[in-house]
Structure formats: C-alpha cells, structure tokens
C-alpha cells in the first residue's frame, strides 16, 4: 500500500498580464509521503508560494493534477472537507491575522466554521489546548496581534492551522520574518508536532540551512521550473545543478574567520512572461552552451535524484 499523501502531476499556473502569460509554475511534478517534509527552495519570484497555494486550492491550477490520497482535487470544487484536511501557515504572521480579532477569536474561527465543538465550554477548552500546544500562555487569550511580538503571532498562525487536525500543511516561509532565536523555537515546535501527530509538511523557504534542518526531501525551483529534486542529504552531498550549487555556496559557515568560496550568479534574468523554450537559467549560468538553448528534461541521474540540466556530469 502506497504511503503517498500528495502527488502533483505536470502542474501549471499561469497569470494573464498585459504583456502575455506569466508562467509562475510550469510543469512541476513530485510526490510527498505521509509524515514527511518536502522542502521547496529558490529565490524570490521562482513560484514557491504560488505552488503551495495551487496545491491547497487557494489558487486554481491552469493545467495538471493534484492528487490527495489518490483523488484528483483539481477536478472538483473545493469543499469544507478539503479545507479541513489541508491548511497553510503564512509567511507574515502579522498581515495573515485579523487585527480586529483577539487570539482566542482567531483560533476559534475555523472551529466555529466547521462546527467542531458542541458547546461554548468545549470551544474554550479546545482553544486553551491549542494555545498550550504551540506555547502561548493563557494570559494572551484576549490579546490582539499588534500587542504581541513576531514569534507569538506566528504561534497563533500555527495554532489556527492545527485547529482542525489537518493531514497536510503548507508552510510558506513561516520563520523568515522572525529573529534567529525565535526561528529555532518555531522549527523545533513544528518538528515535535510532526513527530507527535504525523503531519505532512511542504516547507517553502529561501534559506538553505533551514530547509536542510527540517526536510526529508528537497526540490529546487527556478522561474517556475523544478531544476533539481532529491533527498535532503543527497542534495547537500552531491549537488548537481549549477543553480543549486550557487544557492548552497551562500550558506554562511558559523565559525570565526572561516572562508567559503561563493558562486556569484550574474547576467540577465529571463522574463517569466512568455519565456522561450530554453533552459530558464541559460542567461545566468557560467557553463551555458548551445545545447542549453533547448529546454532540458528533468532526468533521474541517481536513485531518486532528478536534475534538469544538459551538462550534468560534465561540470
């Protein structure tokens, strides 16, 4: 029996603009196993957040399929049951919370919409339990988001996402707006919850050190395309795509006086609007040649290690 929870097949999301179609997500395919974390990395504008929103149907797909427990959820309208089983933790813990609602009201909202609690007493107990789970003191029950720091605000967002006991959670850069010490607390909390409740995460970030810490497997995206995918350890030990190598070279070494050779990416970024049928990284790659003027296919170079590059093995 397969343990695959999410299967994405040739997913595309295009946006119509005055200058043409913007290819935000272009022909992306992968699977996520139950209880595992898939890390999605890439620079701003590569389509990471759009991919997460399309998977949980906050945005409708242009083409392709998203299978949840083997069922194509893109082929039917969203239901309350889908919303209950798939949730999202947003990047900005302030703008994603209603400033006119207190902590208890924010956490209670999904419980009330889905009629989870039978009485006011049950609802109050559920709110207290969720606050305790994410490490929010009971004294903040009637506080408002603007009265709290970033770490506590993000804990509210996590509590809201956990309220309906979802199976799958898209984490859209949930620690990028937080201080480093608070980042570690939130990441440890998410890992503890995953171990305890068998959650499945899709963890979106641009921080390679964070994604290594939390992910079982990683996909690297560039301008809507998936350029590399493998297990987390394999990706860091045997990085194959030039763009992935450049990302990894930017990870700082936490040692005084330590030096590391940085791979600088230069050149013009290809427009995501009506992009040509060539490697999206062609204009910025240090190894580009005539072969790169054709769009590379994502090929399995080693077991479960996929790369989209004409020059893999040569550089």
Secondary structure, 3 states (H helix, E strand, C coil): CCCEEEEEEEEEEEEEECCEEEEEEEEEEEEEECCCEEEEECCCCCCHHHHHHHHCCCCCCCEEEEEECCEEHHHCCCCHHHHHHEEEECCCCCCCCCCCCEHHHHHHHHHHHCCCCCCHHHHHHHHHHHHHHCCCCHHHCCCEHHHCCHHHHHHHHHHHHHCCCCCEEEEECCCCCCCHHHHHHHHHHHHHHHHHHCCEEEEEECCHHHHHHHCCEEEEEECCEEEEEEEHHHHHHCCCCHHHHHHHHCCCCCCCCCCCCCCCCCCCCCCCECCCCCCCCHHHCCCCCHHHHCCCCCEEEECCEEECCCCCCCC
